[in-house]
Amino acid sequence: MTYTPPENTDLLLSQAQKEQLYTKLVEQLNKDFALANEPVDFADGIAPFDLKMAVQDKIFRLIHHKFAEYLNLLYIIDVPEKDVKALNGGDIAELAEQVTFLILKREWQKVWFRNRY
């Protein structure tokens, strides 16, 4: 089975639930945000929509108030720079939503591979 990245955040979160790896995804997010010195405490039982909105809110605040920390977080999570540069940064709320997807996609990739291999 080859890895095919989901097309959007909702599909990604439903795939994580379907494969019973959603809790691992939440744990990976908590771990990498803590490594970037931007700790979050997403509960294991957080609803997918709430998780998406919480990550998006955190990213919005980082872009707006702590840009260097935002860049460090992307580096720690290992979000591809070319993907971030391809985004339109005109609207910060929209940018936060797009970056949230990139973060969740990268974290899901880590969890998926760790589970498979």
Secondary structure, 3 states (H helix, E strand, C coil): CCCCCCCCHHHHHHHHHHCCCHHHHHHHHHHHHHHCCCCCCCCCCCCHHHHHHHHHHHHHHHHHHCHHHHHHHHHHHCCCHHHHHCCCCCCHHHHHHHHHHHHHHHHHHHHHHHHHC
